[in-house]
Amino acid sequence: MKLITKLILLGAAVVLLLFLGSTLGFLGFGLMSTDLMYGPVLYCTLVLAVLILCCTGIIVSHLKKGDSSHSEEAAPV
């Protein structure tokens, strides 16, 4: 699967998770405190942590393939 396809699917999954989280009351994360903002903040932090983990995995697998199209050399100006 191409890199851009993986990133688009990952973005769609994040939007879906945020929508489902808000619809389902942030999956019970709000039960840990009486503060109303505690649940959404904890849920979004969890989603961001999973997003960072997935993006890191995609980048590492892309670099392990040895794709030379993204080299560090500067393009001629």
N, C-alpha and C positions, 0 to 999 in steps of 0.2 A: 504494500500500500504506500502511496506517495506521502511525503511529509505534509503537504498542504491538506490532503484529505484527512490525515490523522488530526491535524490542528482544528479543522472545521468540525469534525465529529466531537472532539474534546470540548470545543466552545459550545456546541449544541447541548452536550451532556451537562455542562455547568449551568446553562440557562434553565434546562429542565429540572435539575436538582434544586436550584434556587426557587423556581416556581412551585415545585412539589413541597419544598420545605415550608414555604409561606402558607400554602394551602393546608398542610397537615399540622400546623402549629409548631413548626420547627422541630418535629419528631421528639417532643418531650424534653428538649434541652431547657425549656423555660421552667420546668418543675424543680430545678435545683435552687431557685431563689425566688423571692417575692418581687424582685425588680423585673419590670416588663421587658427591658432591653437586654437582659442577660441571655435569654434563649436565642434570639436572632443573631446576636454578636457571636456567641459560641458556635452556632450552626454555620454561619458564614466563615468563621475562622477555620472550621473543619473542612468546609468545601475548598477554601483557598489552599489549605495544606495538601489536600489530595490533588488539587490542580497543579501545584508546584511539583509534587512528586511525579505526576504523569508527564509533565513537560520536561522534567529532568531526564526521565527515562527515554522519552522520544529523542531528545538531543544527544544523549549518550549513545543510543543505538544508531543514530544518524552519523555520529563521528566515528563509531567503530567500523562502519561500512567503508570509510575512507573516501567519501565523495569529494572529488577535487573541484567541484563547481563553486565551493565556498571557501576558497583559500584565503590566507591572510595577506596576500600580495595586493598592493594597491593597483587599481585599474588605471591605465594610461589616461592622462587628462588632455 
